[in-house]
């Protein structure tokens, strides 16, 4: 775990929502449940509600697609075991 964090990865949980105005898929930060990211380039193989992942990202300077999540670009993502 520490080696992944040292490599720049964060712990997250993929969350699906079909509510009006929500982003379809967001990543909930495991260490700070008040923080959610809107991955603009989430690969379909990771679009699974409840999937626990390691991910590296860069924040994007674009308008939010939904109120609850910050837009990001995923640079690397792995399923946590």
KOLKOL-970346 format. One record per residue: residue in three letters; x, z, y of N, C-alpha, C, CB in turn. Coordinates in pm, whole numbers, plus 50000, padded with zeros to 5 digits. Glycine has a CB too. Layout:
{residu:Ala | n.X:X | n.Z:Z | n.Y:Y | ca.X:X | ca.Z:Z | ca.Y:Y | c.X:X | c.Z:Z | c.Y:Y | cb.X:X | cb.Z:Z | cb.Y:Y}
...
This chain:
{residu:Unk | n.X:50082 | n.Z:50000 | n.Y:49881 | ca.X:50000 | ca.Z:50000 | ca.Y:50000 | c.X:50086 | c.Z:50000 | c.Y:50125 | cb.X:49906 | cb.Z:50120 | cb.Y:50000}
{residu:Unk | n.X:50184 | n.Z:50088 | n.Y:50134 | ca.X:50269 | ca.Z:50093 | ca.Y:50252 | c.X:50344 | c.Z:49963 | c.Y:50274 | cb.X:50367 | cb.Z:50208 | cb.Y:50241}
{residu:Unk | n.X:50384 | n.Z:49897 | n.Y:50165 | ca.X:50458 | ca.Z:49772 | ca.Y:50180 | c.X:50369 | c.Z:49662 | c.Y:50239 | cb.X:50514 | cb.Z:49727 | cb.Y:50044}
{residu:Unk | n.X:50241 | n.Z:49662 | n.Y:50204 | ca.X:50148 | ca.Z:49564 | ca.Y:50261 | c.X:50129 | c.Z:49590 | c.Y:50410 | cb.X:50011 | cb.Z:49569 | cb.Y:50188}
{residu:Unk | n.X:50116 | n.Z:49716 | n.Y:50447 | ca.X:50099 | ca.Z:49748 | ca.Y:50589 | c.X:50225 | c.Z:49715 | c.Y:50668 | cb.X:50063 | cb.Z:49897 | cb.Y:50605}
{residu:Unk | n.X:50341 | n.Z:49742 | n.Y:50609 | ca.X:50467 | ca.Z:49708 | ca.Y:50676 | c.X:50480 | c.Z:49558 | c.Y:50693 | cb.X:50586 | cb.Z:49763 | cb.Y:50598}
{residu:Unk | n.X:50420 | n.Z:49482 | n.Y:50602 | ca.X:50424 | ca.Z:49336 | ca.Y:50609 | c.X:50321 | c.Z:49280 | c.Y:50708 | cb.X:50400 | cb.Z:49276 | cb.Y:50471}
{residu:Unk | n.X:50244 | n.Z:49368 | n.Y:50772 | ca.X:50149 | ca.Z:49324 | ca.Y:50874 | c.X:50006 | c.Z:49306 | c.Y:50828 | cb.X:50195 | cb.Z:49197 | cb.Y:50930}
{residu:Unk | n.X:49976 | n.Z:49354 | n.Y:50707 | ca.X:49840 | ca.Z:49343 | ca.Y:50654 | c.X:49757 | c.Z:49466 | c.Y:50692 | cb.X:49843 | cb.Z:49326 | cb.Y:50501}
{residu:Unk | n.X:49626 | n.Z:49445 | n.Y:50702 | ca.X:49530 | ca.Z:49553 | ca.Y:50725 | c.X:49435 | c.Z:49560 | c.Y:50607 | cb.X:49453 | cb.Z:49533 | cb.Y:50858}
{residu:Unk | n.X:49374 | n.Z:49677 | n.Y:50587 | ca.X:49276 | ca.Z:49696 | ca.Y:50481 | c.X:49137 | c.Z:49668 | c.Y:50535 | cb.X:49285 | cb.Z:49839 | cb.Y:50422}
{residu:Unk | n.X:49061 | n.Z:49588 | n.Y:50462 | ca.X:48926 | ca.Z:49558 | ca.Y:50508 | c.X:48829 | c.Z:49535 | c.Y:50395 | cb.X:48929 | cb.Z:49438 | cb.Y:50596}
{residu:Unk | n.X:48701 | n.Z:49530 | n.Y:50433 | ca.X:48592 | ca.Z:49505 | ca.Y:50339 | c.X:48508 | c.Z:49392 | c.Y:50397 | cb.X:48505 | cb.Z:49634 | cb.Y:50313}
{residu:Unk | n.X:48484 | n.Z:49288 | n.Y:50319 | ca.X:48400 | ca.Z:49177 | ca.Y:50362 | c.X:48255 | c.Z:49225 | c.Y:50364 | cb.X:48418 | cb.Z:49052 | cb.Y:50269}
{residu:Unk | n.X:48185 | n.Z:49197 | n.Y:50474 | ca.X:48046 | ca.Z:49239 | ca.Y:50489 | c.X:47962 | c.Z:49115 | c.Y:50522 | cb.X:48030 | cb.Z:49348 | cb.Y:50600}
{residu:Unk | n.X:47856 | n.Z:49093 | n.Y:50445 | ca.X:47764 | ca.Z:48981 | ca.Y:50469 | c.X:47640 | c.Z:49031 | c.Y:50540 | cb.X:47727 | cb.Z:48912 | cb.Y:50337}
{residu:Unk | n.X:47590 | n.Z:48951 | n.Y:50633 | ca.X:47464 | ca.Z:48983 | ca.Y:50700 | c.X:47385 | c.Z:48854 | c.Y:50722 | cb.X:47490 | cb.Z:49054 | cb.Y:50835}
{residu:Unk | n.X:47255 | n.Z:48862 | n.Y:50700 | ca.X:47169 | ca.Z:48748 | ca.Y:50730 | c.X:47072 | c.Z:48781 | c.Y:50843 | cb.X:47090 | cb.Z:48707 | cb.Y:50604}
{residu:Unk | n.X:47103 | n.Z:48888 | n.Y:50919 | ca.X:47019 | ca.Z:48927 | ca.Y:51032 | c.X:47037 | c.Z:48830 | c.Y:51148 | cb.X:47052 | cb.Z:49070 | cb.Y:51076}
{residu:Unk | n.X:46930 | n.Z:48806 | n.Y:51220 | ca.X:46932 | ca.Z:48720 | ca.Y:51338 | c.X:47035 | c.Z:48771 | c.Y:51439 | cb.X:46793 | cb.Z:48712 | cb.Y:51402}
{residu:Unk | n.X:47125 | n.Z:48685 | n.Y:51486 | ca.X:47224 | ca.Z:48722 | ca.Y:51586 | c.X:47352 | c.Z:48783 | c.Y:51530 | cb.X:47165 | cb.Z:48818 | cb.Y:51680}
{residu:Unk | n.X:47356 | n.Z:48814 | n.Y:51402 | ca.X:47477 | ca.Z:48868 | ca.Y:51339 | c.X:47567 | c.Z:48754 | c.Y:51294 | cb.X:47441 | cb.Z:48959 | cb.Y:51219}
{residu:Unk | n.X:47695 | n.Z:48782 | n.Y:51283 | ca.X:47787 | ca.Z:48690 | ca.Y:51216 | c.X:47757 | c.Z:48698 | c.Y:51066 | cb.X:47940 | cb.Z:48725 | cb.Y:51247}
{residu:Unk | n.X:47763 | n.Z:48585 | n.Y:50998 | ca.X:47734 | ca.Z:48586 | ca.Y:50854 | c.X:47833 | c.Z:48674 | c.Y:50778 | cb.X:47736 | cb.Z:48443 | cb.Y:50798}
{residu:Unk | n.X:47963 | n.Z:48655 | n.Y:50802 | ca.X:48066 | ca.Z:48734 | ca.Y:50734 | c.X:48155 | c.Z:48799 | c.Y:50838 | cb.X:48149 | cb.Z:48646 | cb.Y:50637}
{residu:Unk | n.X:48175 | n.Z:48928 | n.Y:50821 | ca.X:48268 | ca.Z:49002 | ca.Y:50905 | c.X:48360 | c.Z:49082 | c.Y:50813 | cb.X:48193 | cb.Z:49095 | cb.Y:51006}
{residu:Unk | n.X:48467 | n.Z:49133 | n.Y:50872 | ca.X:48557 | ca.Z:49221 | ca.Y:50797 | c.X:48553 | c.Z:49357 | c.Y:50865 | cb.X:48704 | cb.Z:49163 | cb.Y:50791}
{residu:Unk | n.X:48508 | n.Z:49455 | n.Y:50790 | ca.X:48502 | ca.Z:49594 | ca.Y:50837 | c.X:48637 | c.Z:49659 | c.Y:50809 | cb.X:48386 | cb.Z:49674 | cb.Y:50768}
{residu:Unk | n.X:48696 | n.Z:49715 | n.Y:50913 | ca.X:48824 | ca.Z:49783 | ca.Y:50896 | c.X:48803 | c.Z:49911 | c.Y:50817 | cb.X:48891 | cb.Z:49812 | cb.Y:51034}
{residu:Unk | n.X:48876 | n.Z:49926 | n.Y:50710 | ca.X:48857 | ca.Z:50043 | ca.Y:50623 | c.X:48901 | c.Z:50172 | c.Y:50691 | cb.X:48935 | cb.Z:50024 | cb.Y:50494}
{residu:Unk | n.X:49003 | n.Z:50167 | n.Y:50773 | ca.X:49054 | ca.Z:50289 | ca.Y:50837 | c.X:48981 | c.Z:50323 | c.Y:50967 | cb.X:49201 | cb.Z:50274 | cb.Y:50865}
{residu:Unk | n.X:48901 | n.Z:50231 | n.Y:51020 | ca.X:48824 | ca.Z:50255 | ca.Y:51142 | c.X:48691 | c.Z:50181 | c.Y:51130 | cb.X:48904 | cb.Z:50208 | cb.Y:51269}
{residu:Unk | n.X:48590 | n.Z:50247 | n.Y:51075 | ca.X:48462 | ca.Z:50185 | ca.Y:51045 | c.X:48387 | c.Z:50138 | c.Y:51169 | cb.X:48376 | cb.Z:50281 | cb.Y:50968}
{residu:Unk | n.X:48436 | n.Z:50172 | n.Y:51288 | ca.X:48370 | ca.Z:50123 | ca.Y:51409 | c.X:48425 | c.Z:49987 | c.Y:51452 | cb.X:48387 | cb.Z:50224 | cb.Y:51523}
{residu:Unk | n.X:48526 | n.Z:49936 | n.Y:51381 | ca.X:48591 | ca.Z:49812 | ca.Y:51418 | c.X:48562 | c.Z:49703 | c.Y:51315 | cb.X:48743 | cb.Z:49833 | cb.Y:51432}
{residu:Unk | n.X:48507 | n.Z:49591 | n.Y:51364 | ca.X:48476 | ca.Z:49478 | ca.Y:51278 | c.X:48534 | c.Z:49351 | c.Y:51338 | cb.X:48323 | cb.Z:49463 | cb.Y:51257}
{residu:Unk | n.X:48579 | n.Z:49262 | n.Y:51250 | ca.X:48634 | ca.Z:49134 | ca.Y:51293 | c.X:48548 | c.Z:49020 | c.Y:51241 | cb.X:48778 | cb.Z:49119 | cb.Y:51245}
{residu:Unk | n.X:48539 | n.Z:48914 | n.Y:51321 | ca.X:48467 | ca.Z:48792 | ca.Y:51286 | c.X:48571 | c.Z:48686 | c.Y:51252 | cb.X:48373 | cb.Z:48745 | cb.Y:51404}
{residu:Unk | n.X:48602 | n.Z:48668 | n.Y:51124 | ca.X:48704 | ca.Z:48570 | ca.Y:51086 | c.X:48651 | c.Z:48427 | c.Y:51101 | cb.X:48750 | cb.Z:48594 | cb.Y:50940}
{residu:Unk | n.X:48713 | n.Z:48351 | n.Y:51190 | ca.X:48668 | ca.Z:48215 | ca.Y:51218 | c.X:48702 | c.Z:48118 | c.Y:51105 | cb.X:48730 | cb.Z:48166 | cb.Y:51347}
{residu:Unk | n.X:48798 | n.Z:48154 | n.Y:51021 | ca.X:48845 | ca.Z:48062 | ca.Y:50917 | c.X:48847 | c.Z:48129 | c.Y:50779 | cb.X:48985 | cb.Z:48012 | cb.Y:50951}
{residu:Unk | n.X:48745 | n.Z:48209 | n.Y:50750 | ca.X:48739 | ca.Z:48278 | ca.Y:50620 | c.X:48712 | c.Z:48179 | c.Y:50508 | cb.X:48631 | cb.Z:48388 | cb.Y:50621}
{residu:Unk | n.X:48805 | n.Z:48168 | n.Y:50416 | ca.X:48793 | ca.Z:48077 | ca.Y:50302 | c.X:48669 | c.Z:48114 | c.Y:50220 | cb.X:48921 | cb.Z:48080 | cb.Y:50214}
{residu:Unk | n.X:48592 | n.Z:48014 | n.Y:50174 | ca.X:48471 | ca.Z:48043 | ca.Y:50095 | c.X:48494 | c.Z:48134 | c.Y:49974 | cb.X:48411 | cb.Z:47914 | cb.Y:50047}
{residu:Unk | n.X:48613 | n.Z:48131 | n.Y:49913 | ca.X:48637 | ca.Z:48217 | ca.Y:49797 | c.X:48638 | c.Z:48365 | c.Y:49834 | cb.X:48769 | cb.Z:48180 | cb.Y:49731}
{residu:Unk | n.X:48651 | n.Z:48397 | n.Y:49963 | ca.X:48649 | ca.Z:48536 | ca.Y:50008 | c.X:48516 | c.Z:48574 | c.Y:50073 | cb.X:48763 | cb.Z:48560 | cb.Y:50107}
{residu:Unk | n.X:48419 | n.Z:48484 | n.Y:50071 | ca.X:48289 | ca.Z:48511 | ca.Y:50131 | c.X:48198 | c.Z:48580 | c.Y:50029 | cb.X:48223 | cb.Z:48379 | cb.Y:50182}
{residu:Unk | n.X:48234 | n.Z:48706 | n.Y:49999 | ca.X:48162 | ca.Z:48786 | ca.Y:49899 | c.X:48140 | c.Z:48926 | c.Y:49956 | cb.X:48239 | cb.Z:48791 | cb.Y:49763}
{residu:Unk | n.X:48017 | n.Z:48965 | n.Y:49972 | ca.X:47984 | ca.Z:49097 | ca.Y:50027 | c.X:48048 | c.Z:49207 | c.Y:49942 | cb.X:47832 | cb.Z:49116 | cb.Y:50033}
{residu:Unk | n.X:48117 | n.Z:49298 | n.Y:50010 | ca.X:48179 | ca.Z:49412 | ca.Y:49942 | c.X:48318 | c.Z:49387 | c.Y:49889 | cb.X:48093 | cb.Z:49454 | cb.Y:49831}
{residu:Unk | n.X:48369 | n.Z:49265 | n.Y:49903 | ca.X:48504 | ca.Z:49233 | ca.Y:49854 | c.X:48606 | c.Z:49312 | c.Y:49936 | cb.X:48532 | cb.Z:49080 | cb.Y:49863}
{residu:Unk | n.X:48698 | n.Z:49380 | n.Y:49868 | ca.X:48799 | ca.Z:49462 | ca.Y:49934 | c.X:48927 | c.Z:49380 | c.Y:49942 | cb.X:48823 | cb.Z:49598 | cb.Y:49856}
{residu:Unk | n.X:48979 | n.Z:49366 | n.Y:50064 | ca.X:49091 | ca.Z:49275 | ca.Y:50087 | c.X:49203 | c.Z:49336 | c.Y:50170 | cb.X:49042 | cb.Z:49150 | cb.Y:50155}
{residu:Unk | n.X:49320 | n.Z:49274 | n.Y:50158 | ca.X:49430 | ca.Z:49290 | ca.Y:50253 | c.X:49425 | c.Z:49164 | c.Y:50338 | cb.X:49573 | cb.Z:49309 | cb.Y:50181}
{residu:Unk | n.X:49440 | n.Z:49177 | n.Y:50470 | ca.X:49440 | ca.Z:49057 | ca.Y:50552 | c.X:49529 | c.Z:49074 | c.Y:50674 | cb.X:49298 | cb.Z:49021 | cb.Y:50595}
{residu:Unk | n.X:49586 | n.Z:48961 | n.Y:50717 | ca.X:49665 | ca.Z:48955 | ca.Y:50839 | c.X:49591 | c.Z:48860 | c.Y:50933 | cb.X:49815 | cb.Z:48906 | cb.Y:50811}
{residu:Unk | n.X:49595 | n.Z:48888 | n.Y:51061 | ca.X:49514 | ca.Z:48810 | ca.Y:51155 | c.X:49575 | c.Z:48808 | c.Y:51294 | cb.X:49373 | cb.Z:48867 | cb.Y:51162}
{residu:Unk | n.X:49523 | n.Z:48716 | n.Y:51376 | ca.X:49554 | ca.Z:48711 | ca.Y:51518 | c.X:49421 | c.Z:48710 | c.Y:51593 | cb.X:49642 | cb.Z:48583 | cb.Y:51555}
{residu:Unk | n.X:49408 | n.Z:48795 | n.Y:51696 | ca.X:49287 | ca.Z:48793 | ca.Y:51778 | c.X:49276 | c.Z:48657 | c.Y:51850 | cb.X:49287 | cb.Z:48910 | cb.Y:51881}
{residu:Unk | n.X:49154 | n.Z:48613 | n.Y:51872 | ca.X:49130 | ca.Z:48487 | ca.Y:51941 | c.X:49069 | c.Z:48514 | c.Y:52077 | cb.X:49039 | cb.Z:48394 | cb.Y:51858}
{residu:Unk | n.X:49104 | n.Z:48435 | n.Y:52173 | ca.X:49047 | ca.Z:48447 | ca.Y:52308 | c.X:48935 | c.Z:48345 | c.Y:52323 | cb.X:49155 | cb.Z:48426 | cb.Y:52418}
{residu:Unk | n.X:48828 | n.Z:48370 | n.Y:52251 | ca.X:48709 | ca.Z:48284 | ca.Y:52258 | c.X:48587 | c.Z:48376 | c.Y:52268 | cb.X:48699 | cb.Z:48189 | cb.Y:52133}
{residu:Unk | n.X:48473 | n.Z:48321 | n.Y:52312 | ca.X:48353 | ca.Z:48404 | ca.Y:52318 | c.X:48312 | c.Z:48453 | c.Y:52179 | cb.X:48237 | cb.Z:48325 | cb.Y:52382}
{residu:Unk | n.X:48259 | n.Z:48574 | n.Y:52173 | ca.X:48211 | ca.Z:48630 | ca.Y:52047 | c.X:48090 | c.Z:48553 | c.Y:51996 | cb.X:48175 | cb.Z:48780 | cb.Y:52064}
{residu:Unk | n.X:48086 | n.Z:48532 | n.Y:51863 | ca.X:47969 | ca.Z:48469 | ca.Y:51801 | c.X:47860 | c.Z:48571 | c.Y:51774 | cb.X:48008 | cb.Z:48399 | cb.Y:51671}
{residu:Unk | n.X:47898 | n.Z:48698 | n.Y:51769 | ca.X:47803 | ca.Z:48807 | ca.Y:51748 | c.X:47855 | c.Z:48929 | c.Y:51824 | cb.X:47784 | cb.Z:48838 | cb.Y:51595}
{residu:Unk | n.X:47766 | n.Z:49022 | n.Y:51854 | ca.X:47802 | ca.Z:49137 | ca.Y:51936 | c.X:47894 | c.Z:49236 | c.Y:51867 | cb.X:47678 | cb.Z:49208 | cb.Y:51979}
{residu:Unk | n.X:47879 | n.Z:49250 | n.Y:51736 | ca.X:47946 | ca.Z:49361 | ca.Y:51666 | c.X:48090 | c.Z:49335 | c.Y:51625 | cb.X:47870 | cb.Z:49396 | cb.Y:51546}
{residu:Unk | n.X:48139 | n.Z:49209 | n.Y:51637 | ca.X:48270 | ca.Z:49177 | ca.Y:51580 | c.X:48357 | c.Z:49097 | c.Y:51676 | cb.X:48253 | cb.Z:49101 | cb.Y:51450}
{residu:Unk | n.X:48487 | n.Z:49121 | n.Y:51667 | ca.X:48587 | ca.Z:49053 | ca.Y:51749 | c.X:48635 | c.Z:48928 | c.Y:51675 | cb.X:48707 | cb.Z:49148 | cb.Y:51782}
{residu:Unk | n.X:48635 | n.Z:48811 | n.Y:51742 | ca.X:48680 | ca.Z:48690 | ca.Y:51673 | c.X:48830 | c.Z:48693 | c.Y:51643 | cb.X:48646 | cb.Z:48566 | cb.Y:51757}
{residu:Unk | n.X:48864 | n.Z:48654 | n.Y:51520 | ca.X:49004 | ca.Z:48650 | ca.Y:51477 | c.X:49029 | c.Z:48526 | c.Y:51393 | cb.X:49041 | cb.Z:48777 | cb.Y:51398}
{residu:Unk | n.X:49155 | n.Z:48491 | n.Y:51381 | ca.X:49200 | ca.Z:48387 | ca.Y:51291 | c.X:49277 | c.Z:48456 | c.Y:51178 | cb.X:49290 | cb.Z:48279 | cb.Y:51366}
{residu:Unk | n.X:49237 | n.Z:48431 | n.Y:51055 | ca.X:49303 | ca.Z:48490 | ca.Y:50938 | c.X:49430 | c.Z:48409 | c.Y:50909 | cb.X:49207 | cb.Z:48493 | cb.Y:50812}
{residu:Unk | n.X:49545 | n.Z:48476 | n.Y:50907 | ca.X:49669 | ca.Z:48406 | ca.Y:50873 | c.X:49705 | c.Z:48425 | c.Y:50725 | cb.X:49784 | cb.Z:48456 | cb.Y:50961}
{residu:Unk | n.X:49656 | n.Z:48531 | n.Y:50663 | ca.X:49678 | ca.Z:48556 | ca.Y:50520 | c.X:49573 | c.Z:48655 | c.Y:50472 | cb.X:49824 | cb.Z:48610 | cb.Y:50493}
{residu:Unk | n.X:49529 | n.Z:48636 | n.Y:50349 | ca.X:49429 | ca.Z:48727 | ca.Y:50292 | c.X:49449 | c.Z:48733 | c.Y:50140 | cb.X:49284 | cb.Z:48681 | cb.Y:50328}
{residu:Unk | n.X:49433 | n.Z:48853 | n.Y:50085 | ca.X:49448 | ca.Z:48876 | ca.Y:49941 | c.X:49345 | c.Z:48977 | c.Y:49897 | cb.X:49593 | cb.Z:48925 | cb.Y:49906}
{residu:Unk | n.X:49296 | n.Z:48961 | n.Y:49776 | ca.X:49205 | ca.Z:49061 | ca.Y:49716 | c.X:49287 | c.Z:49186 | c.Y:49685 | cb.X:49135 | cb.Z:49005 | cb.Y:49587}
{residu:Unk | n.X:49235 | n.Z:49302 | n.Y:49723 | ca.X:49304 | ca.Z:49428 | ca.Y:49689 | c.X:49269 | c.Z:49468 | c.Y:49547 | cb.X:49266 | cb.Z:49542 | cb.Y:49789}
{residu:Unk | n.X:49366 | n.Z:49521 | n.Y:49477 | ca.X:49344 | ca.Z:49563 | ca.Y:49338 | c.X:49346 | c.Z:49713 | c.Y:49327 | cb.X:49449 | cb.Z:49503 | cb.Y:49244}
